[in-house]
Amino acid sequence: MKRSHAASLLLLCCAWAAAAFAEPLVPPRLAPLLDAGHDRIVQRSFVPSEKQKVGELRLVRRGAAEVVQTLLYTKVLGRVVGEIRKKELANWPAGQPGHADATRYVETITAVQKQIWDRMPRTESARDRRQKMFIEFVLTGSSALIAVGSFEIDETEGEVRVLRREPLVVLEPSRHYAVRNMRLIVADSFHVGEAELGPVLEAMPLLRDGIPR
């Protein structure tokens, strides 16, 4: 009797585990916001500059969604993530609205960077030793999300084309944090003050107007 009960409990635990693993990383209601099939790049800036680039920032229209997409492709990704962490925590100090979202975000990019590093081939014959991580802040009139993951590229004469993105973590931050942080990221990457973002965000009215919903 006891053995039968233990076996039933084991089967139930296995069923719970299978259900947990079966859950999609990207909830179906959010999946369209990560479909880059018809992306239109409206602005681009190299990070931190074209001569010393570790990646680039792209402003993207994805249907009705506005996307601030960071593509990092560098051998020193851990150092770059450390710099992002410093800026985030300075912009969103403890005790201020958005701090919890910022903390969760920097914890996420730190964990994803480690996962990408752990997956890197260790053989000397590996052609491209750069670690590649994408970060997308996606905004619509009713939704906001952050996707972080790895990606593959094709590069011709320094021009990077994204072949495939693999989201590893998807967050749903507060709209206040998403809108303000997207504006701060764009201002930093394009080397302008937040008050001067109008021309840069001409094709992205939600961000341009800074709707604080």
N, C-alpha and C positions, 0 to 999 in steps of 0.2 A: 504494500500500500504506500509506504513511504517512498519506495523506489519509483512508483508510478507518479506520485506527486512531484518528485524532483525532476523526472523526465518531462512532465508537463510544463514545469516552471522553466526548464532549459529551452524548450521549444518556444515558449512565449517570449523569452528574452531574445532569442534569435529572430523572431518575427518583428519585435520592436527595433532591433538593430537593422534588419533589412529595410524596414520602412524608413528609418532615419537616413540610411544611405541612398534610398531611392528618391528622396526629395531633391529636386533640381537646385543647383547652386543659384541660378537666376529664376526667381518666381515668374511664372508665365505672364502675369500682368505687367512685369517690368521688361520682359525679353525684347519687345519691339524697340525699347529705348536704347538697346545695345546693338541693334541691327545696323551695321555700317554699310550695308549694300548700296545705299544711295547718298553717302556722305558728300557734302560740298564744303571744301575748305575755303574760308573767306579771308582769313588772315593767318600769318605764320611768323614766328620769331624763334631764332636759335637761342639755346640756353647753354651758358650764360651769354655767349656771343658766337658769331659765325666762325671766328678764328679759333676759339677755344671750346667748341661745342661738346657738350655731353648729352645733348638731345635737342628737342625742339618743342615749342608750344604751338598748338594749332587751334584756331577757333573754327568750329565746324557747325554747319546746319545739317541736322538729321531729321528731315521732315519738319514737323512743328517744334522739335526739340533743339535747344541750343547747347552745344558741347564745348567745354574747355578741356582739350585733350593734351596731356603731357606724354611725350614719347622719350624715354631715357634709354640711351644705348651707349654704355660706357664700361670700362674696366674698373672704375672706382664708384660703383653704384652705392655702396655702403656709405661713402663719404657724402655723396649727393643727397641721400636720404637723411643723413645727419644735418645737412644744411636746411633741408625742408623742415625738419623737426624744430630747429631753432626759430625759424621764421614763424611757423605755426604757433608755437607757444608764446612768442612775443606778441603776435597779433591777437591771441585769444587767452589772456592771462586767467589764472584761477579766480573764481568768484564772479566772472563775467559770463553773460549769456553766450553760448557757443563753445565754451571751454570743454565741456564733455564731448561734444562732437569732434573738436580738434584733437583731443586726447585719443579718442577712438581711431581717428584717421591716421595719426602718426604711429600708433601701435600697429595698425593694419599694414601700412607701407613698410614698416620695419620687419614685420613677420613675412611679408611677401618677398622682400629683398633677400631674406635669409633662405626662403624656399627656392628662389631662382638660383641663388649661389650654390645651394646643395645639389641642384639638378644639373649644374654645369659639368660638361665632360672634362676630365682631368688629364687627358692625353695631350702630349705636346703637338700632336698632328691636328688638333682642332683648329680650324681655319680662322674662326672669329671668336676671340676671347671676351668679347664685350657681353655684359649682362644687359638684358633688355626687359624693361618694365614699363607698362603703360598705366596712366592714371586718367580716368575720365570723370569729370563732374558734368552731370547731365541735368538739364532743367527744362521743364515744360510749364504750362500755365497751372498745372495741378500737382506735379510730381517733381521730386529732386532725388537724385541718387549719385553714389560714387562707386565706380568699378575700378578695381586694381588687379592687374595680372601680368602675364608675360605675352610676348608677341614675337612673330618672325618677320623678317624684312627681306626685301630685295633692294640692293643699293647700286646705283649706276652713277658714276661721277659725282658722288656725294649726295645724290638725290635719293631719299629713303621712301620706299613704297611698302606699306604694311600688307603682308600676305595673309596673316592669320593672327587673331587675338584670342587669348585664352583667359577669360576672367577667373580669378582665384578667390576674390572676396567682393561682395556687393553690399554696400551700406546704404541706409536711408536716413540721412541727416535731417535736421530741422531746415526748413526753407530759409529762415533767417541766416543760418550759417552758410548754407550752400551759395546763396546769391552773393553775400558779402565776400566770402572766400574766393569765389570765382572772379569777382572784380579785383580783389587784392592780387591774385595770381597773375591776371592779365596786366595790371598796372606794373607789377614787378618785372614781368618778362618783356614788356614793351617799353620799359624805362620811362614811364609817364606817371604823373600824379593821378590819384583816383578821380579828381575833379576834371581831368583832361581825357577821360576815357571815351567821350562821346564819339569822336571820329573813328576810333579803333573798333567800337562796338556798334557801328552804324547798321550792320546787317543782323544784329542780335538785340532786338528791342527789349526783351525781358531783362537782360543784363544791363543794357544801356540805361534803362529807366530805374533799375535797382528796386524792383517791386518787392517789398518786405513782407510777403504773405507767410 
